[in-house]
Amino acid sequence: DLSFAWIFNEYPSFVQEDSRRFVSQETGHLYIAKVEPSDVGNYTCVVTSSVTNSQVLGSPTPLVLRTDGVMGEYEPKIEVQFPETLPAAKGSTVKLECFALGK
């Protein structure tokens, strides 16, 4: 099994999930809603394998604020990648992720 986390600027400062930040354990993507100046910095993905008990770090990705005030071209859409069926054992935990993107 793999788990995903993100380092903000440098270890051990991990991104804490809250009402604006979410790390998908399905894709590893980091979602930040309503970017603030305090979000500016370098983000590094950390993938951990519970099978081998090892970690791999990605390359840092800088997040910078645009100075021209342009938000970009993001059409509103719902990101849904649910399987057609999801088998689950009675008493198990199932997590489905759904995201609304856009401005």
C-alpha positions in Angstrom: 0.0 0.0 0.0 1.1 3.5 -0.8 0.4 6.7 1.1 1.0 10.3 0.0 2.0 13.4 1.9 3.5 16.8 0.9 6.4 18.7 2.4 6.1 22.5 2.5 9.5 24.1 1.9 11.6 21.7 3.9 11.4 18.6 6.0 9.8 18.1 8.5 7.2 20.8 7.6 4.4 18.7 6.2 1.2 20.2 4.6 -1.6 19.9 7.1 -4.9 19.1 5.7 -7.7 21.5 6.6 -10.7 23.2 5.0 -8.4 24.6 2.1 -5.8 21.8 1.7 -6.4 18.1 0.8 -4.1 15.3 -0.2 -5.7 12.6 -2.3 -4.7 9.2 -1.2 -5.9 7.8 -4.5 -3.8 10.0 -6.8 -1.3 11.7 -4.5 -2.5 15.1 -5.8 -2.4 18.1 -3.5 -5.4 20.4 -3.7 -5.3 24.0 -2.4 -8.5 26.1 -2.5 -8.2 29.9 -2.4 -4.4 30.2 -2.5 -3.1 32.7 0.0 0.3 34.4 0.2 1.3 32.1 3.0 0.9 29.1 0.5 3.8 30.4 -1.6 6.9 28.1 -1.4 8.2 24.8 -2.6 6.1 21.6 -2.4 7.6 18.1 -2.5 5.6 14.9 -2.7 6.5 12.1 -0.4 5.3 8.6 -1.3 5.5 5.9 1.4 5.2 2.2 0.9 4.0 0.2 3.9 5.1 -3.0 2.2 8.8 -2.0 1.9 8.7 0.6 4.7 10.5 3.0 2.4 9.9 6.6 1.2 10.5 8.3 -2.2 10.6 12.1 -2.5 9.7 13.9 -5.7 11.3 17.0 -7.0 10.3 20.3 -5.4 7.5 22.2 -7.2 7.4 25.9 -6.6 4.1 27.7 -6.0 4.3 31.4 -6.9 1.6 34.1 -6.9 0.9 35.7 -10.2 1.3 39.5 -10.1 -1.0 40.2 -13.1 -4.2 39.2 -11.3 -5.1 36.6 -13.9 -6.6 33.4 -12.4 -6.2 31.2 -15.4 -8.7 29.4 -17.5 -10.4 26.8 -15.3 -13.8 26.0 -16.5 -16.1 24.8 -13.6 -16.4 21.0 -13.6 -16.7 18.1 -11.2 -13.8 15.7 -11.1 -15.2 12.2 -10.6 -13.3 9.1 -11.2 -15.4 6.5 -9.4 -15.3 2.9 -10.7 -18.5 1.5 -12.1 -18.7 -0.8 -9.1 -16.9 -0.8 -5.8 -16.8 -4.2 -4.0 -16.5 -3.8 -0.3 -16.6 -6.2 2.6 -19.2 -5.7 5.3 -17.7 -3.6 8.1 -14.9 -2.2 6.0 -14.2 1.5 5.3 -14.7 2.9 1.8 -13.4 6.3 0.7 -14.6 8.0 -2.4 -13.1 11.3 -3.6 -15.0 13.9 -5.6 -13.7 17.4 -6.4 -15.3 20.6 -7.8 -12.8 22.6 -9.8 -13.2 26.0 -11.4 -13.7 29.7 -10.6 
